[in-house]
Amino acid sequence: MYNLTVSHLVSIVFTLTLVSLVGVYAGRQVKSASDFSVGGRNAGPILIAGTITGTLIGGASTIGTAELAFKFGLSAWWFTIGAGLACLLLSVLIAGPLSDSKLETLPQFLVKTYGPIAGPVASIFSSTGIFINIVAQILSAIALLGAMFHLNSVYAAFITVILVICYVFFGGVMGTGIVGSVKLVLIYVSLILTGVLAYTKAGGLTGLTQSFPPFPWFSPFGRGPAVDVAAGFSVVVGVLSTQIYWQAMFSGRDVQAARRGALTAALLMLPCGLAGITVGMYMKLSFPNMPAAEALPAFVIKFLPPWLGGIVLAVLLVAVIGTAAGLALGISTMLTNDLYKKFIHRQATGRQLLVVSRVILVAVTGLTILFVIGNLKTMILEWSFLSMGLRGATIFLPLMGAIFFKKYVSPMAGVLALVVGPVADLAWKIAFPNRMDPLYAGLCAGFLVLVLGSLVFPRTKPR
């Protein structure tokens, strides 16, 4: 059993207060719906990198990675490897087309190629995939709050939802970026401290290799090549298909700012999973019967000085909350701009859109409680990989067609691919849960529809 001391609590309160003050400052900068959704399109590289990493470095890349490493070792690295590669592709291939578009949502970008129907279709399926990842973050927070305060899971879920809403409700993407930048510094220092300490306590690489057999613990394919490669690939296509990362790029003041911000995020993401892996393996070695999801918070409570442990616990909580908030903001922005503004109230003012964005944010976040309570024993990264795969099956191929093959893909084929891809993904997951990763089924179906549909229903040439 591990309990918090007074020093832990003082450090936690101090750190949360600091982050909250930064969030209040960000909220005071929001004057319009554009400020809320794309930060007034004036973000520099640091703010863009803060928004991206502030969402990516959350429960999955910290608590979830330590949980999976507790069970399988090095193969838990695939989430952050995939995220880093996706950020690199954002910088090298996609920053230019996105920043030049002057849009606010990913579906709006697809509408330019595939017509107005593509917008709501993409918003609905993409929001579903993002919603699943919010569930993963809530599960991470439950594990963290459970280790810290021994809270009942239901109470922890309600507290987490309230914190998520408060995190982004006032600041929008500007708040996510500014707080994300502060969080990035804190979480990186925390990961380095915990990773180095766990590595030292385990006896370094020699101690770890003497304590664990080579397979599965030191293999990147500890769960099998098919499973682990699919996991990394799903993160790559999932990040490239997720609204909040596009939102960060849309918010850049120019193409160079967007490109540098995404490149900075890539360099920061690649190594950050190693700390969670080291902690997870050390806790497996020292406390093999403990709940795997509590490996990282339990390590912090047991082995860091209380004043420092409190700071790290608060930073982990902010990391989890920040990721869930960023994902919820992405859903809110898409549903507001691509459904409400287009089909419910076309003449809505900026102030009305701001109110609707916040209402949707609260509703979406609150809905996660129903899913979380029924899945408390599931692994965090399983939800994250499923979410990334569903988003990728929906958006990735139509998106690549809109960016690189705009002259060849047809509107009808694009809309059909947006529907067929995620449906095939979900159908395969239900029918063959232990066979090939459903992302492959979704991408194959989407590719066939996109290619054949463009041949059967070719794009009409403008007069």
Number of C-alpha atoms within 10 A of each C-alpha: 7 13 12 15 12 11 15 22 19 14 20 23 13 14 19 16 13 13 20 16 12 17 25 15 17 23 23 11 16 21 15 16 21 19 21 28 29 26 29 20 22 16 25 19 23 20 29 36 32 29 34 33 30 31 25 28 27 26 33 31 29 28 33 33 33 35 30 26 29 31 19 23 29 28 27 34 25 25 27 27 21 24 30 28 24 26 29 21 19 26 24 14 13 22 24 17 16 24 24 13 12 15 17 24 27 27 27 23 21 25 20 15 22 24 16 17 16 26 26 21 19 25 28 18 21 30 25 16 26 26 22 22 28 29 26 30 30 31 33 30 28 28 29 27 23 19 24 21 12 15 15 11 18 14 12 20 26 15 15 26 24 14 18 25 23 16 25 28 23 22 27 30 34 32 30 35 31 26 30 34 21 18 23 25 12 19 26 16 14 20 21 15 17 22 22 16 19 24 20 14 14 21 14 14 12 9 14 20 14 10 15 15 11 13 14 17 23 16 17 19 20 20 19 12 13 12 16 20 17 19 25 25 23 30 28 26 25 30 27 26 29 24 28 31 26 25 28 30 36 31 32 29 18 19 19 16 24 31 26 22 29 33 24 22 29 26 14 19 25 19 13 23 27 23 26 30 31 29 33 33 29 29 25 23 15 10 13 14 9 14 14 23 27 24 30 30 25 24 20 24 22 14 13 15 12 21 16 18 25 27 25 27 27 25 27 27 23 28 31 31 29 32 29 34 30 30 25 28 30 30 28 27 31 28 24 25 23 26 18 17 18 16 10 10 13 11 10 14 13 13 13 14 22 23 14 21 26 21 14 18 25 21 13 20 25 17 13 20 18 11 13 22 15 9 12 15 10 13 18 26 25 15 20 27 25 26 26 28 33 32 32 32 38 33 30 26 22 31 22 15 21 23 17 13 13 17 14 14 24 25 28 20 25 31 24 17 29 27 22 22 32 29 20 23 27 20 14 20 19 11 10 12 12 11 11 14 22 27 31 20 21 27 25 18 20 30 22 15 23 26 19 14 21 18 14 12 14 17 19 9 6 4 3
